[in-house]
Amino acid sequence: MPSKINSLPQEIFTGPVLPLLLRMASPNAVAFLIQACVSMTEIWYIGQVGTISLAAIALMFPGLMLMQMLAAGAIGGAVSSAVARAIGSQDMERAERLIWNAMVIALAGGLFFFAAYRLFGMDLLVRLGASSAVLVEAAAYGDILFTGCVLIWLAQILSSVFRGMGNMRFPSMLMIIGAILQVLTAGTLILGWFGFARRGISGAAVAVILVTGLNTSILLIRLGFGKVSVPLRLAQFQIQWPLIHDILRVGALASLSPVFSVLTITLINGLISNLGTAAIAGYGIVARVEFLLIPLVFGLGAALTALVGMNTGAGNMVRAERIGWIGGACAATLTGVIGLVLAVNPGMWINIFTADAVVYKTGAAYLKIVGPVFLFQGLGLSLFFAAQGAGTIFWPVMATFVRFGIAGIFAVAGVKWCGFGIRHIYACISAGMVAYGLVTAGSLLLGAWGPRKLAAGQVLQEGKDRG
């Protein structure tokens, strides 16, 4: 079993950053782009069912995204970071034990979300002002989805394990195959293709659980019996609280970021739902653009977490920070271009899902006001993932608090106390996004990742000396 720094690809510690980053990120980027297309396709399917179903999925979508952002981003990123740092510091046995303890965390996370939905889910939607018809549709989706959410957690955590090993290709390939299966399954169940019963919105939830269950099984088999750098052996299974702490000291704090991001969206949902079903449906369509930017940036962010983590584990903070800056610039460019294109031509997105004039007007206003600052979302989010790799996440989380204060609290105050309209809400979202990117980038500029201990050449030389 490899156990030395110089047994890892030397380019991780010394090679040109941009080609390395793009090569590692490209499988993830392709996979998450395809997954984003799946999400768009499902919305198109549901749009054929009716506006009430669109409104229901808009209200349920933050819950699903929160779970995915926690499992894949916050906790999953912490798992990738812990595994990568263990490999970078040459401790393969620790990496293997981390995998088992990460699976324990995944089981706990899935059970927590199941219990939270059963206890509070529908009551929260009632408090947000959803109509009875929308509540029925939302329950049809949520009852199925959250019953199987343990599978979602396991699939995301196990994928994060592979990324922490530096293997971006296998989980990405599995995601692409799963995406194709999900498009076919969702269309069959939602719209009643091939003679199947037309299940409507509940069919989307069934499709998610079926495909996720298949992916989880394949990931476990590959870890247990395939050729991997850190195999999963039953003899190494032991719940060890120091290892769980190593994951959660980064993951628990990082979890506050998606929680407040989704809370912001939930507050906005509540404000806009008072404007009518068509308005919330329109906002649901365009708010999904921002949520879809998250998996797109995650494609790059997963590579950032692994590369920064390995270099941090090896003590090479100068290179780790350089990787972070280059990744942040790439993400800002990607999201900035998307935002500008949609701001100029909102119909390019909205017309895919609806022909309703009120829905279009609500969505177009959002894209014109918020779209031009999507680049700050990409910058902040990519540096969030990079900071996870470094094992220090305080300032990116603080940036999320700032964003919540501007985008959420200021929006509510303006509507409730000053009588401002939907454009004020969108302006607050835009300002919060700018603040998020600037605070996160500023923290790295001021040295939030810690002292720059060793140069790349020193890292490799010390690894050879120990060998």
C-alpha positions in Angstrom: 0.0 0.0 0.0 1.5 3.4 -0.9 2.5 5.4 2.2 5.0 8.1 1.1 4.6 11.5 -0.3 6.8 10.6 -3.2 4.5 7.7 -4.1 1.8 10.2 -4.9 1.8 12.0 -8.3 4.5 14.6 -7.9 2.4 17.2 -9.8 0.1 17.4 -6.8 2.9 19.1 -4.9 5.0 20.7 -7.7 3.2 20.7 -11.1 1.6 23.7 -12.8 -1.6 24.5 -10.9 -4.1 25.4 -13.7 -3.7 22.3 -15.9 -3.7 20.0 -12.8 -6.8 21.7 -11.4 -8.7 21.6 -14.7 -7.8 18.0 -15.4 -9.0 16.9 -11.9 -12.1 19.2 -12.0 -13.2 18.3 -15.6 -14.8 14.9 -14.7 -16.7 16.6 -11.9 -17.7 19.6 -14.0 -19.1 17.3 -16.8 -20.9 15.2 -14.2 -22.4 18.1 -12.3 -23.4 19.8 -15.6 -25.2 16.7 -16.6 -26.8 16.5 -13.2 -27.9 20.1 -13.5 -29.5 19.2 -16.8 -31.4 16.4 -15.0 -32.7 18.9 -12.5 -33.9 21.2 -15.3 -35.5 18.3 -17.1 -37.4 17.3 -14.0 -38.7 20.8 -13.6 -39.8 20.7 -17.2 -41.6 17.4 -16.5 -43.3 18.9 -13.5 -44.2 22.0 -15.5 -46.3 19.8 -17.7 -48.3 18.7 -14.7 -49.3 22.3 -13.7 -48.5 25.5 -11.9 -49.5 24.1 -8.5 -46.9 21.3 -8.9 -44.3 23.9 -9.9 -45.1 25.9 -6.7 -44.9 22.8 -4.6 -41.5 21.8 -5.9 -40.3 25.4 -5.4 -41.2 25.1 -1.7 -39.7 21.6 -1.3 -36.5 22.3 -3.3 -34.7 24.2 -0.5 -35.1 21.1 1.8 -33.6 18.8 -0.8 -30.8 21.2 -1.7 -30.0 21.7 2.0 -29.6 17.9 2.5 -27.5 17.6 -0.7 -25.4 20.7 0.3 -24.7 19.2 3.7 -24.0 15.7 2.6 -21.9 16.6 -0.5 -20.6 20.0 0.4 -20.3 20.7 4.1 -19.9 17.2 5.7 -18.8 15.6 2.4 -16.2 18.3 1.9 -14.9 17.7 5.4 -14.7 14.0 4.7 -12.7 14.7 1.5 -10.5 17.1 3.4 -9.8 14.7 6.2 -9.0 11.8 3.9 -6.8 14.0 1.7 -4.9 15.4 4.7 -4.3 11.9 6.0 -3.0 10.8 2.6 -0.8 13.9 2.3 0.7 13.2 5.7 1.4 9.6 4.7 -1.1 8.0 7.2 -3.1 5.5 5.0 -4.5 3.5 8.0 -6.0 6.7 9.4 -7.5 7.4 6.0 -9.2 4.0 6.0 -10.6 4.4 9.5 -11.9 7.8 8.5 -14.0 6.2 5.8 -15.8 3.9 8.2 -16.5 6.8 10.6 -17.7 9.0 7.7 -20.3 6.3 6.9 -21.5 6.4 10.5 -21.9 10.2 10.2 -23.9 9.6 6.9 -26.3 7.3 8.6 -26.8 9.8 11.5 -27.4 12.6 9.0 -29.9 10.7 7.0 -31.9 9.7 10.1 -31.8 13.3 11.3 -33.4 14.6 8.1 -36.0 11.9 8.1 -37.0 12.8 11.7 -36.9 16.5 11.1 -39.2 16.3 8.0 -41.7 14.1 9.9 -41.8 16.4 12.9 -41.6 19.8 11.3 -41.8 19.7 7.5 -45.4 20.3 6.7 -45.9 22.7 9.6 -43.1 24.8 8.2 -44.8 25.0 4.8 -48.1 26.0 6.4 -46.3 28.8 8.2 -44.8 29.9 4.9 -48.4 30.5 3.6 -48.7 27.7 1.1 -52.2 26.9 -0.1 -53.9 23.6 0.7 -53.5 22.4 -2.9 -49.8 23.2 -2.9 -49.4 21.4 0.5 -50.9 18.2 -0.9 -48.5 18.2 -3.8 -45.5 19.0 -1.6 -46.4 16.2 0.8 -46.6 13.7 -2.1 -43.0 14.6 -2.9 -41.6 14.9 0.5 -43.0 11.8 2.1 -41.1 9.6 -0.4 -38.0 11.7 -0.7 -37.2 11.9 3.0 -38.1 8.3 3.7 -35.1 7.4 1.5 -32.7 10.2 2.5 -30.2 7.9 4.3 -29.3 6.6 0.8 -28.7 10.2 -0.4 -26.4 10.8 2.5 -24.4 7.6 2.0 -24.1 8.2 -1.8 -22.7 11.7 -1.3 -20.3 10.8 1.6 -18.9 7.8 -0.3 -18.4 9.9 -3.4 -16.6 12.4 -1.2 -14.3 9.6 0.0 -13.2 8.9 -3.6 -12.6 12.6 -4.2 -10.5 12.9 -1.1 -8.3 10.1 -2.6 -7.9 12.2 -5.7 -10.1 9.9 -7.7 -12.5 12.3 -9.4 -13.3 10.1 -12.4 -15.1 7.2 -10.8 -17.8 9.1 -8.8 -18.2 11.4 -11.8 -18.8 8.5 -14.2 -21.3 7.0 -11.8 -23.1 10.3 -11.5 -23.4 10.6 -15.3 -24.8 7.1 -15.6 -27.2 7.8 -12.8 -28.3 11.0 -14.3 -29.2 9.3 -17.6 -31.2 6.7 -15.6 -32.9 9.4 -13.6 -34.1 11.3 -16.6 -35.7 8.2 -18.0 -37.1 7.1 -14.7 -38.5 10.5 -13.8 -40.2 11.0 -17.1 -41.7 7.5 -16.9 -43.1 8.1 -13.4 -44.0 11.8 -13.6 -45.7 11.8 -17.0 -46.7 8.1 -17.3 -44.5 7.0 -20.2 -44.4 3.4 -21.5 -47.8 2.6 -20.1 -46.9 3.3 -16.5 -49.3 5.2 -14.2 -48.9 9.0 -14.2 -47.6 9.7 -10.7 -47.0 13.5 -11.0 -44.7 15.1 -8.6 -44.2 12.0 -6.4 -42.7 10.3 -9.4 -39.7 12.7 -9.2 -39.0 11.6 -5.6 -39.3 7.9 -6.5 -36.8 8.4 -9.3 -34.3 10.1 -7.0 -34.4 7.3 -4.4 -34.2 4.5 -6.9 -31.1 5.9 -8.7 -29.4 6.9 -5.5 -29.8 3.5 -4.0 -28.2 1.9 -7.1 -25.3 4.4 -6.9 -24.7 3.7 -3.2 -24.5 0.0 -3.8 -21.9 0.4 -6.6 -19.8 2.8 -4.5 -19.7 0.3 -1.6 -18.7 -2.5 -3.8 -15.9 -0.5 -5.4 -14.5 0.5 -2.0 -14.7 -3.1 -0.7 -13.6 -5.1 -3.7 -12.2 -2.7 -6.3 -8.7 -1.4 -6.8 -8.5 1.8 -4.8 -5.7 3.6 -3.0 -7.5 3.3 0.4 -9.5 0.1 0.5 -12.4 -0.5 2.9 -11.7 -3.5 5.1 -14.1 -4.8 7.7 -11.2 -5.4 10.1 -10.6 -1.6 10.3 -14.2 -0.8 11.3 -14.3 0.9 14.7 -16.2 4.0 15.8 -13.5 6.4 16.9 -14.6 9.7 18.3 -11.3 11.5 17.5 -11.8 10.7 13.8 -15.5 11.8 13.9 -14.3 14.9 15.6 -11.7 15.5 12.9 -14.5 15.4 10.3 -17.0 17.4 12.3 -14.7 20.1 13.5 -14.7 21.3 9.8 -18.0 19.8 8.7 -20.2 21.0 11.6 -19.1 24.6 11.2 -19.2 24.4 7.5 -22.8 23.1 7.8 -23.9 26.5 9.0 -23.2 27.9 5.5 -25.8 25.8 3.6 -28.2 26.1 6.5 -28.2 29.9 6.3 -28.2 29.8 2.5 -31.3 27.7 2.5 -32.8 29.7 5.3 -32.4 32.8 3.2 -34.2 31.2 0.3 -36.9 30.0 2.6 -37.5 33.5 3.9 -37.6 34.8 0.3 -40.1 32.0 -0.6 -42.3 33.1 2.3 -42.2 36.8 1.2 -43.0 36.0 -2.5 -45.6 33.4 -1.7 -47.8 36.2 -0.5 -47.8 37.6 -4.0 -49.6 34.5 -5.4 -48.9 31.1 -6.8 -47.7 32.4 -10.2 -45.1 34.6 -8.5 -43.7 31.9 -6.3 -43.6 29.6 -9.3 -41.6 32.2 -11.2 -39.2 32.7 -8.4 -38.8 29.0 -8.0 -37.7 28.6 -11.6 -35.0 31.3 -11.5 -33.9 30.7 -7.9 -33.0 27.2 -9.2 -30.4 28.9 -11.4 -28.5 29.9 -8.3 -28.8 26.5 -6.8 -27.6 24.9 -10.0 -24.5 27.1 -9.9 -23.7 25.3 -6.6 -23.2 21.8 -8.2 -21.4 23.4 -11.2 -18.9 25.1 -8.8 -18.8 21.9 -6.8 -17.3 20.2 -9.8 -14.3 22.5 -9.4 -14.6 22.7 -5.6 -14.2 19.0 -5.1 -10.8 19.1 -6.9 -9.9 22.2 -4.8 -10.7 20.4 -1.5 -8.5 17.4 -2.5 -5.6 19.4 -3.8 -5.6 22.0 -1.0 -6.0 19.2 1.6 -3.1 17.1 0.3 -0.8 20.1 0.2 -2.0 21.2 3.6 -1.3 17.8 5.0 2.2 18.0 3.5 2.7 21.4 5.1 2.8 23.3 1.7 0.6 26.2 2.5 2.1 28.5 -0.1 1.0 26.2 -2.9 -2.4 25.5 -1.2 -3.2 29.2 -1.2 -2.2 29.5 -4.9 -4.4 26.6 -5.8 -7.3 28.4 -3.9 -6.8 31.6 -5.8 -6.6 30.0 -9.2 -9.7 27.9 -8.5 -11.6 30.9 -7.3 -10.8 32.8 -10.4 -12.0 29.9 -12.6 -15.3 29.6 -10.7 -15.9 33.4 -10.8 -15.4 33.4 -14.5 -17.8 30.5 -15.0 -20.6 31.8 -12.9 -20.1 35.4 -14.1 -20.6 34.5 -17.7 -23.7 32.4 -17.0 -25.2 35.3 -14.9 -24.5 37.9 -17.6 -26.0 35.8 -20.4 -29.2 35.2 -18.4 -29.5 38.8 -17.4 -29.4 39.9 -21.0 -31.8 37.2 -22.2 -34.0 35.9 -19.3 -36.2 34.1 -21.7 -33.4 31.7 -22.6 -34.1 30.1 -19.2 -37.6 30.9 -18.2 -39.3 30.0 -21.5 -38.1 26.4 -21.1 -40.4 25.9 -18.2 -43.5 28.1 -18.6 -45.4 30.4 -21.0 -47.3 32.2 -18.1 -46.8 36.0 -18.3 -46.8 36.6 -14.6 -44.3 33.8 -14.0 -42.1 35.2 -16.7 -42.2 38.7 -15.3 -41.3 37.6 -11.8 -38.4 35.5 -13.0 -37.0 38.0 -15.5 -36.8 40.7 -12.8 -34.6 38.4 -10.7 -32.2 37.5 -13.5 -31.7 41.1 -14.5 -31.0 42.3 -11.0 -29.1 39.2 -9.5 -27.6 37.6 -12.6 -24.8 40.2 -13.1 -23.3 39.4 -9.6 -23.3 35.6 -9.9 -19.5 35.8 -10.2 -19.3 36.7 -6.5 -21.3 33.5 -5.7 -18.8 31.5 -7.7 -15.8 33.1 -6.1 -17.1 32.7 -2.5 -18.3 29.2 -3.0 -15.1 27.9 -4.6 -13.0 29.4 -1.8 -15.4 27.8 0.7 -14.5 24.4 -0.7 -10.8 25.3 -0.8 -10.9 26.4 2.8 -12.4 23.0 3.7 -9.3 21.4 2.2 -7.2 23.6 4.4 -9.2 22.5 7.5 -10.2 26.1 8.4 -13.7 27.3 7.6 -14.5 30.1 10.0 -14.4 33.1 7.7 -16.3 31.5 4.8 -19.1 30.7 7.3 -19.0 34.2 8.6 -19.4 35.4 5.0 -22.6 33.3 4.9 -23.9 35.1 8.0 -23.2 38.4 6.3 -25.1 37.3 3.3 -28.0 36.1 5.3 -28.2 39.4 7.1 -28.3 41.4 3.9 -30.3 39.1 1.6 -32.7 37.7 4.2 -33.2 40.1 7.1 -33.0 43.3 5.1 -35.5 41.9 2.5 -38.0 40.9 5.2 -37.6 44.3 6.9 -38.1 46.2 3.7 -41.2 44.3 2.7 -42.8 44.1 6.2 -42.0 47.6 7.5 -41.4 49.8 4.5 -43.8 48.2 2.0 -41.1 47.6 -0.6 -41.9 45.2 -3.5 -40.2 42.3 -5.2 -37.4 44.4 -6.7 -36.2 45.3 -3.2 -36.1 41.6 -2.4 -34.0 40.9 -5.5 -31.7 43.9 -4.7 -31.0 42.5 -1.2 -30.2 39.1 -2.7 -27.8 40.7 -5.1 -26.0 42.8 -2.4 -25.8 39.7 -0.1 -24.1 37.7 -2.9 -21.5 40.5 -3.5 -20.7 40.6 0.2 -20.4 36.8 0.4 -17.7 36.7 -2.3 -15.8 39.7 -1.0 -15.6 38.6 2.6 -14.5 35.1 1.7 -11.8 36.3 -0.7 -10.7 38.9 1.8 -10.1 36.4 4.5 -7.8 34.3 2.3 -5.9 37.5 1.3 -5.3 38.3 5.0 -4.0 34.8 5.8 -7.0 33.0 7.2 -5.5 29.5 6.3 -2.6 29.9 8.6 1.2 30.3 8.3 2.9 29.4 5.1 5.2 26.8 6.4 7.1 25.1 3.6 7.9 25.6 -0.1 6.9 22.8 -2.6 10.5 21.7 -3.0 11.0 21.3 0.7 7.9 19.1 1.0 9.1 16.7 -1.6 12.7 16.7 -0.3 11.4 15.9 3.3 9.2 13.2 1.9 12.2 11.6 0.1 14.4 11.9 3.2 11.7 10.1 5.3 11.5 7.4 2.5 
